[in-house]
Amino acid sequence: MKRYPRDFSGYGPTPPDAQWPGGARIAVQFVLNYEEGGENCLLHGDEASEAFLSEIVGAQPWPGQRHWNMESIYDYGARAGFWRLHRLFTGAGIPVTVYGVASALARAPEQVRAMQDAGWEIASHGLKWIDYKDHSEADEMADMMEAIRLHGEVTGESPRGWYTGRCSENTVALAAKTGQFEYISDTYDDDLPYWAKIGRRNQLIIPYTLDCNDMRFATPQGFNSGDQFFAYLRDTFDALYAEGADGAAKMMSVGLHCRLVGRPGRAQALRRFIDYIQGFEGVWCARRIEIAEHWRKEHPPTRGAARPSAMKKADFLEKFGGIFEHSEWIAERAYDLELGPAHDTAVGLHSALARMFRSASIEERMGVLRAHPDLAGKLAAAQQLTEESTEEQASAGLDALTDKERKAFEKLNAAYTKKHGFPFIIAVKDHDKAGILRAFERRLDHETDMEFAEACRQVERIAELRLEALL
């Protein structure tokens, strides 16, 4: 038994209607990352200087040394960039979510007061702006709890949202384990919030962005001018706004940094984007906590049936062992595959079961075919069909045949089985009674090899319909 944790399905082809307030076609959410004073620095007890997201091309950490140029670039974000962005957003009347590094907030009392006076949300961006990929779970959790404590001490309120950014594979689970956060944003995997079952907790995830993000001014294959930044934000907005017209309203996140977009030439591009979206109706500019509150109200977590990939083997076989008629071995083999969230839907689980059927020997597949009952045959008359077969045959009216129709089915059943060596199989839910009879008569004349392949396809289709009814 192997289980694959990554979820490639999400909402699939039919995402929910977000139902944003006022019938908005899009929710636009601006995040301002406040990291200045929380980055790697010898003054902060770190072993080397910072090397990430600055104007210094190809910067490398300086072990055991302060990097004066790097520090002064970060200082610009606090001293000048923050205030330029503060004026821009307050002037436009747009609320912001701040991802605040707790140690940076502690070194920025005036900026924190300005955030609070503007009504901005201050979510937690961790204790320090450092990389956690090599931290142990215990050390990362210790920093997380200290971040929560220090955040509350500095701002007067505990954070309700969390985003580490430079995270580990354990970050999301650890943040959920605290029970502290109404949302976690250390994912980039959707255009909508979603619920994740983490341990016993239903945790709301509000995905973030690395593409609509000014960090690309400081990374390879990024933006080299404000025009590029504006054009990308505009095109993203236009695409999501158009989708919102069809009842598929989405969320657009915009990630910002004081030391990057806070520079004058880049701030102008951000100003142009804000002016652009304010020319549209149906745009909801919200803080992330407001999106979380809305999602909890309109799309609360549901207590669904147990997910197939999370079931114990006995439960899995009890529920899905009869999907292929009297052939529990198919479900047993499928259970040992690399199942995951992608197999928790009818389409996904059907794929796993069908793989085991297709990879079976000809003799094994023939056994599956022969396990199927005749249509309107003796087992049906004796009420000895499986529950699934009984319901399926009844759906096409095969439980209410005239004497003439019954004789026709009996004759065709006998002739077909004599010629091909297995019963006539068809997904009766896809046909009416007359259509079944026409297919019966047509397929009776096929070569057996051709009919074996067709019968196998019909077996898979029957299984698919049964799974759709269950899932």
C-alpha positions as CSV (number, residue, x, y, z in Angstrom):
1,M,0.0,0.0,0.0
2,K,1.4,3.3,-1.1
3,R,-0.3,6.7,-0.6
4,Y,0.6,9.8,-2.6
5,P,-0.2,13.0,-0.7
6,R,-0.1,15.6,-3.4
7,D,-3.6,16.7,-4.6
8,F,-3.8,17.2,-8.4
9,S,-7.6,17.3,-8.5
10,G,-8.6,20.3,-6.3
11,Y,-12.0,21.5,-7.4
12,G,-11.7,19.8,-10.8
13,P,-13.7,21.1,-13.8
14,T,-16.5,22.6,-11.7
15,P,-15.1,25.0,-9.1
16,P,-17.6,26.4,-6.6
17,D,-19.2,29.8,-7.1
18,A,-17.2,31.9,-4.7
19,Q,-20.3,34.1,-4.0
20,W,-18.2,37.1,-3.2
21,P,-20.0,39.9,-1.4
22,G,-22.2,42.1,-3.6
23,G,-21.9,39.6,-6.4
24,A,-18.3,40.6,-7.2
25,R,-16.7,38.9,-10.2
26,I,-13.3,38.9,-8.6
27,A,-11.6,39.3,-5.2
28,V,-8.3,41.2,-5.5
29,Q,-6.1,40.8,-2.4
30,F,-2.9,42.8,-1.9
31,V,-0.2,41.5,0.5
32,L,2.6,43.6,1.7
33,N,5.4,41.5,3.1
34,Y,7.2,43.3,5.9
35,E,10.5,41.6,6.4
36,E,13.0,44.4,6.9
37,G,14.8,43.8,10.2
38,G,13.9,40.1,10.2
39,E,16.3,38.9,7.5
40,N,19.5,37.0,7.9
41,C,22.0,39.3,9.6
42,L,24.8,38.9,12.2
43,L,23.0,41.5,14.3
44,H,20.1,39.0,14.5
45,G,22.2,36.1,15.7
46,D,22.5,34.5,12.2
47,E,25.7,33.0,10.9
48,A,25.7,34.9,7.6
49,S,24.2,37.8,5.8
50,E,21.0,37.8,3.7
51,A,21.2,36.9,0.0
52,F,17.6,36.8,-1.1
53,L,15.4,39.3,-2.9
54,S,17.5,42.4,-3.2
55,E,18.9,44.7,-5.9
56,I,22.3,42.9,-5.7
57,V,22.5,40.5,-8.7
58,G,23.8,37.1,-7.8
59,A,24.2,37.9,-4.1
60,Q,25.7,35.3,-1.9
61,P,25.6,34.9,1.9
62,W,28.7,36.3,3.7
63,P,29.4,33.9,6.5
64,G,30.5,35.6,9.6
65,Q,30.2,39.1,8.1
66,R,27.7,41.9,7.9
67,H,26.8,42.8,4.3
68,W,26.5,46.6,4.5
69,N,25.0,47.0,1.0
70,M,22.4,44.3,1.6
71,E,21.4,45.7,5.0
72,S,21.0,49.2,3.5
73,I,18.8,47.8,0.7
74,Y,16.5,46.2,3.3
75,D,16.6,49.4,5.3
76,Y,15.2,51.3,2.3
77,G,12.1,49.2,2.5
78,A,11.4,50.2,6.1
79,R,12.6,53.9,5.8
80,A,11.1,54.9,2.5
81,G,9.3,52.0,0.6
82,F,6.8,51.2,3.3
83,W,5.7,54.8,3.6
84,R,5.3,55.2,-0.2
85,L,3.1,52.2,-0.3
86,H,1.2,53.2,2.8
87,R,0.3,56.5,1.1
88,L,-0.6,54.7,-2.1
89,F,-3.0,52.2,-0.5
90,T,-4.6,54.5,2.0
91,G,-5.1,57.2,-0.7
92,A,-6.8,54.6,-2.9
93,G,-9.0,53.3,0.0
94,I,-7.8,49.8,-0.5
95,P,-7.2,47.5,2.6
96,V,-4.0,45.5,2.8
97,T,-2.9,42.3,4.5
98,V,0.6,42.6,5.9
99,Y,2.7,39.4,6.2
100,G,4.7,40.7,9.2
101,V,7.9,38.9,10.3
102,A,7.5,39.1,14.1
103,S,11.1,40.2,14.8
104,A,10.9,42.8,12.0
105,L,7.6,44.2,13.5
106,A,9.3,44.5,16.9
107,R,11.9,46.8,15.3
108,A,9.2,48.9,13.5
109,P,6.9,50.5,16.0
110,E,5.9,53.5,13.8
111,Q,5.2,51.2,10.8
112,V,3.1,48.9,13.0
113,R,1.1,51.9,14.3
114,A,0.5,53.1,10.7
115,M,-0.7,49.6,9.7
116,Q,-3.1,49.5,12.5
117,D,-4.4,53.0,12.0
118,A,-5.1,52.2,8.4
119,G,-7.1,49.1,9.4
120,W,-4.7,46.7,7.7
121,E,-4.6,43.1,8.8
122,I,-1.3,42.0,10.2
123,A,-0.8,38.2,9.6
124,S,2.2,36.3,10.8
125,H,5.2,35.9,8.4
126,G,7.1,33.9,11.0
127,L,9.7,34.8,13.6
128,K,12.5,35.6,11.2
129,W,12.8,35.9,7.4
130,I,15.0,32.9,7.0
131,D,14.8,29.5,5.2
132,Y,13.3,26.6,7.2
133,K,13.9,23.8,4.8
134,D,16.7,22.3,6.9
135,H,15.1,22.9,10.3
136,S,13.8,20.0,12.4
137,E,10.1,20.0,13.1
138,A,10.8,20.8,16.8
139,D,12.9,23.8,16.0
140,E,10.5,25.1,13.4
141,M,7.6,24.7,15.8
142,A,9.5,26.5,18.5
143,D,10.1,29.4,16.2
144,M,6.4,29.4,15.2
145,M,5.2,29.5,18.7
146,E,7.6,32.3,19.5
147,A,6.4,34.2,16.4
148,I,2.9,34.0,17.7
149,R,3.9,35.2,21.1
150,L,6.0,38.1,19.9
151,H,3.4,39.1,17.3
152,G,0.8,39.4,20.1
153,E,3.2,41.3,22.3
154,V,4.0,43.8,19.5
155,T,0.6,44.3,17.9
156,G,-1.7,43.6,20.9
157,E,-3.4,40.8,19.0
158,S,-2.6,37.2,18.0
159,P,-2.2,36.6,14.3
160,R,-5.1,35.0,12.6
161,G,-3.3,34.1,9.4
162,W,0.1,32.5,8.7
163,Y,2.6,32.5,5.8
164,T,6.2,31.4,6.3
165,G,7.3,31.7,2.7
166,R,10.7,30.1,2.9
167,C,9.1,27.0,4.4
168,S,9.7,23.3,4.9
169,E,7.6,20.3,4.0
170,N,6.3,20.4,7.6
171,T,5.2,24.1,7.7
172,V,1.6,23.8,6.8
173,A,1.0,20.8,9.1
174,L,2.8,22.6,12.0
175,A,0.8,25.8,11.5
176,A,-2.4,23.8,11.5
177,K,-1.4,21.9,14.6
178,T,-1.2,25.1,16.6
179,G,-4.9,25.6,16.1
180,Q,-4.2,29.3,16.0
181,F,-4.9,30.3,12.4
182,E,-8.1,30.9,10.5
183,Y,-6.1,30.5,7.3
184,I,-2.7,29.4,6.2
185,S,-1.2,30.6,2.9
186,D,1.9,28.5,2.3
187,T,0.6,27.1,-0.9
188,Y,0.3,28.4,-4.5
189,D,-2.0,25.7,-5.9
190,D,-5.4,27.3,-6.6
191,D,-7.3,30.5,-7.5
192,L,-9.7,29.9,-4.6
193,P,-9.5,29.1,-0.9
194,Y,-10.1,25.5,0.0
195,W,-10.3,23.3,3.1
196,A,-7.6,20.8,3.9
197,K,-8.0,18.0,6.4
198,I,-4.8,18.1,8.5
199,G,-4.9,15.7,11.4
200,R,-8.3,16.2,13.0
201,R,-8.5,19.8,11.9
202,N,-10.3,21.3,8.9
203,Q,-7.8,24.0,8.0
204,L,-8.7,26.7,5.6
205,I,-6.0,27.3,3.0
206,I,-5.9,30.6,1.1
207,P,-3.3,30.2,-1.6
208,Y,-0.7,32.9,-2.3
209,T,1.2,33.9,-5.4
210,L,4.7,33.9,-6.8
211,D,3.8,35.1,-10.3
212,C,1.8,38.3,-9.5
213,N,4.6,39.2,-7.1
214,D,7.2,42.0,-7.2
215,M,9.8,39.5,-6.1
216,R,10.3,38.8,-9.8
217,F,12.1,42.2,-10.0
218,A,14.9,40.4,-8.0
219,T,14.9,36.9,-9.6
220,P,16.1,35.5,-12.9
221,Q,13.4,35.4,-15.6
222,G,11.6,38.2,-13.8
223,F,10.3,41.7,-14.5
224,N,12.9,44.3,-15.5
225,S,10.5,47.2,-15.8
226,G,7.4,48.6,-14.2
227,D,5.6,48.1,-17.6
228,Q,6.1,44.4,-17.5
229,F,4.8,44.2,-13.9
230,F,1.8,46.2,-14.8
231,A,1.0,44.3,-17.9
232,Y,1.2,41.0,-16.1
233,L,-1.0,42.1,-13.3
234,R,-3.5,43.6,-15.8
235,D,-3.6,40.4,-17.9
236,T,-4.1,38.3,-14.8
237,F,-6.9,40.5,-13.7
238,D,-8.6,40.5,-17.1
239,A,-8.5,36.7,-17.3
240,L,-10.0,36.2,-13.9
241,Y,-12.5,39.0,-14.3
242,A,-13.8,37.4,-17.5
243,E,-14.1,34.0,-15.8
244,G,-16.1,35.7,-13.0
245,A,-18.8,36.6,-15.6
246,D,-19.6,32.9,-15.9
247,G,-20.3,32.2,-12.3
248,A,-16.7,31.1,-11.6
249,A,-15.5,34.1,-9.6
250,K,-11.9,33.7,-8.5
251,M,-9.3,35.4,-6.2
252,M,-6.3,37.3,-7.4
253,S,-3.4,37.7,-5.0
254,V,-0.7,40.4,-5.5
255,G,2.5,40.0,-3.5
256,L,4.5,43.1,-2.6
257,H,7.7,44.0,-0.7
258,C,8.6,47.3,0.8
259,R,12.1,47.3,-0.6
260,L,11.1,46.2,-4.1
261,V,7.9,47.8,-5.3
262,G,8.5,50.5,-2.8
263,R,11.0,52.0,-5.2
264,P,9.6,55.0,-7.1
265,G,9.8,53.5,-10.6
266,R,8.1,50.4,-9.6
267,A,5.5,52.0,-7.3
268,Q,4.2,53.8,-10.4
269,A,3.4,50.5,-12.1
270,L,1.5,49.4,-9.0
271,R,-0.4,52.8,-9.0
272,R,-1.4,52.2,-12.6
273,F,-2.8,48.8,-11.7
274,I,-4.8,50.1,-8.8
275,D,-6.2,52.9,-11.1
276,Y,-7.0,50.2,-13.7
277,I,-9.0,47.9,-11.5
278,Q,-10.9,50.8,-9.9
279,G,-12.4,51.4,-13.3
280,F,-14.4,48.1,-13.2
281,E,-17.6,47.1,-11.4
282,G,-17.7,44.0,-9.3
283,V,-14.2,44.1,-7.9
284,W,-13.9,43.3,-4.2
285,C,-10.6,44.4,-2.7
286,A,-10.4,42.6,0.7
287,R,-8.0,41.7,3.4
288,R,-7.2,38.0,3.5
289,I,-8.9,37.6,6.9
290,E,-12.1,38.9,5.2
291,I,-11.8,36.3,2.5
292,A,-11.3,33.7,5.2
293,E,-14.4,34.8,7.1
294,H,-16.5,34.9,3.9
295,W,-15.3,31.4,2.9
296,R,-16.1,29.9,6.3
297,K,-19.6,31.4,6.1
298,E,-20.5,30.6,2.5
299,H,-18.4,27.4,2.0
300,P,-17.9,25.8,5.4
301,P,-16.1,22.4,5.7
302,T,-18.3,19.4,5.2
303,R,-18.2,16.1,6.8
304,G,-18.1,13.9,3.7
305,A,-17.8,10.2,3.4
306,A,-14.4,8.6,4.1
307,R,-12.0,9.2,1.2
308,P,-11.1,6.0,-0.6
309,S,-7.4,6.7,-0.4
310,A,-7.7,7.0,3.4
311,M,-9.8,3.9,4.0
312,K,-8.6,0.8,5.8
313,K,-8.5,-2.2,3.5
314,A,-11.5,-4.0,4.9
315,D,-13.7,-0.9,4.5
316,F,-12.3,-0.2,1.0
317,L,-13.2,-3.8,-0.1
318,E,-16.6,-3.7,1.5
319,K,-17.5,-0.5,-0.3
320,F,-15.8,-1.1,-3.7
321,G,-15.3,-4.8,-3.9
322,G,-18.5,-5.2,-6.0
323,I,-17.9,-2.4,-8.5
324,F,-16.6,-5.1,-10.9
325,E,-19.3,-7.8,-10.7
326,H,-18.3,-10.5,-8.2
327,S,-14.6,-9.6,-8.7
328,E,-13.3,-8.3,-5.4
329,W,-9.7,-9.1,-6.4
330,I,-9.7,-6.0,-8.6
331,A,-10.4,-3.7,-5.7
332,E,-7.9,-5.6,-3.6
333,R,-5.1,-5.0,-6.2
334,A,-6.2,-1.3,-6.6
335,Y,-5.9,-0.8,-2.9
336,D,-2.2,-1.6,-3.1
337,L,-1.5,1.0,-5.8
338,E,-0.2,4.5,-5.2
339,L,-3.5,6.0,-4.3
340,G,-4.0,9.6,-3.2
341,P,-6.4,12.6,-3.4
342,A,-6.6,12.2,-7.2
343,H,-8.3,8.8,-6.6
344,D,-11.0,10.1,-4.2
345,T,-13.4,10.9,-7.0
346,A,-15.4,8.6,-9.2
347,V,-13.1,9.3,-12.2
348,G,-10.0,8.8,-10.1
349,L,-11.0,5.6,-8.4
350,H,-12.3,4.2,-11.7
351,S,-8.9,4.8,-13.2
352,A,-7.3,2.8,-10.4
353,L,-9.8,-0.1,-10.7
354,A,-9.8,-0.1,-14.5
355,R,-6.0,-0.3,-14.5
356,M,-6.1,-3.5,-12.5
357,F,-8.8,-5.0,-14.8
358,R,-6.8,-4.1,-17.9
359,S,-3.6,-5.5,-16.6
360,A,-5.2,-8.8,-15.6
361,S,-4.7,-11.9,-17.7
362,I,-7.2,-12.9,-20.4
363,E,-8.4,-15.7,-18.1
364,E,-9.0,-13.3,-15.2
365,R,-10.9,-10.8,-17.4
366,M,-12.9,-13.6,-18.9
367,G,-13.9,-14.5,-15.3
368,V,-15.2,-11.0,-14.8
369,L,-17.3,-11.2,-17.9
370,R,-18.7,-14.6,-17.0
371,A,-19.6,-13.2,-13.5
372,H,-22.1,-10.9,-15.1
373,P,-25.7,-12.1,-15.3
374,D,-27.7,-12.5,-18.4
375,L,-30.0,-9.6,-19.2
376,A,-33.5,-10.4,-18.0
377,G,-32.3,-13.9,-17.4
378,K,-33.0,-16.7,-14.9
379,L,-31.2,-14.9,-12.0
380,A,-33.3,-11.8,-12.5
381,A,-36.4,-13.9,-12.5
382,A,-35.3,-15.6,-9.3
383,Q,-34.4,-12.3,-7.7
384,Q,-30.8,-13.5,-7.3
385,L,-29.0,-10.5,-8.9
386,T,-26.7,-8.3,-7.0
387,E,-28.2,-5.1,-5.7
388,E,-26.3,-3.1,-8.3
389,S,-27.4,-5.4,-11.2
390,T,-31.0,-5.4,-10.0
391,E,-31.2,-1.6,-10.0
392,E,-29.4,-1.3,-13.3
393,Q,-31.6,-3.7,-15.2
394,A,-34.7,-2.1,-13.6
395,S,-33.5,1.4,-14.8
396,A,-33.9,0.2,-18.4
397,G,-37.3,-1.6,-17.8
398,L,-35.9,-5.1,-18.0
399,D,-37.8,-6.0,-14.9
400,A,-41.1,-5.4,-16.6
401,L,-40.9,-7.2,-19.9
402,T,-43.8,-8.5,-22.0
403,D,-43.9,-12.2,-22.7
404,K,-42.7,-11.4,-26.3
405,E,-39.8,-9.3,-25.0
406,R,-38.8,-11.9,-22.5
407,K,-38.7,-14.7,-25.1
408,A,-36.6,-12.4,-27.3
409,F,-34.0,-11.8,-24.5
410,E,-33.9,-15.5,-23.7
411,K,-33.3,-16.4,-27.3
412,L,-30.6,-13.8,-27.7
413,N,-28.9,-14.7,-24.4
414,A,-28.6,-18.3,-25.4
415,A,-27.3,-17.6,-28.9
416,Y,-24.8,-15.0,-27.7
417,T,-23.4,-17.1,-24.9
418,K,-23.1,-20.2,-27.1
419,K,-21.2,-18.2,-29.8
420,H,-18.9,-16.2,-27.6
421,G,-18.6,-18.1,-24.3
422,F,-19.6,-15.2,-22.0
423,P,-22.9,-13.3,-21.4
424,F,-23.9,-10.2,-23.4
425,I,-22.8,-7.2,-21.4
426,I,-23.9,-3.6,-21.9
427,A,-24.1,-0.6,-19.6
428,V,-27.9,-0.6,-19.6
429,K,-28.1,2.8,-17.9
430,D,-26.8,4.3,-21.2
431,H,-29.7,2.8,-23.2
432,D,-33.4,2.2,-23.3
433,K,-35.0,-1.2,-23.8
434,A,-35.3,-0.9,-27.5
435,G,-31.7,0.3,-27.9
436,I,-30.4,-2.7,-25.8
437,L,-32.2,-5.1,-28.1
438,R,-30.8,-3.5,-31.2
439,A,-27.3,-3.6,-29.8
440,F,-27.8,-7.3,-28.8
441,E,-28.8,-8.3,-32.3
442,R,-25.9,-6.3,-33.9
443,R,-23.2,-7.6,-31.6
444,L,-24.3,-11.2,-31.9
445,D,-22.7,-11.3,-35.3
446,H,-19.3,-9.9,-34.2
447,E,-16.2,-12.0,-34.1
448,T,-15.5,-13.2,-30.5
449,D,-12.2,-11.3,-30.2
450,M,-14.0,-8.1,-31.2
451,E,-16.8,-8.9,-28.8
452,F,-14.5,-9.7,-26.0
453,A,-12.9,-6.2,-26.3
454,E,-16.3,-4.6,-26.4
455,A,-17.6,-6.5,-23.4
456,C,-14.5,-5.4,-21.5
457,R,-15.3,-1.8,-22.4
458,Q,-18.9,-2.2,-21.2
459,V,-17.7,-3.7,-17.9
460,E,-15.5,-0.6,-17.3
461,R,-18.5,1.7,-18.2
462,I,-20.7,-0.2,-15.7
463,A,-18.1,0.2,-13.1
464,E,-17.8,3.9,-13.8
465,L,-21.6,4.4,-13.4
466,R,-21.6,2.5,-10.1
467,L,-18.8,4.7,-8.8
468,E,-20.6,7.9,-9.9
469,A,-23.6,6.7,-7.8
470,L,-21.4,6.1,-4.8
471,L,-19.1,9.1,-5.0
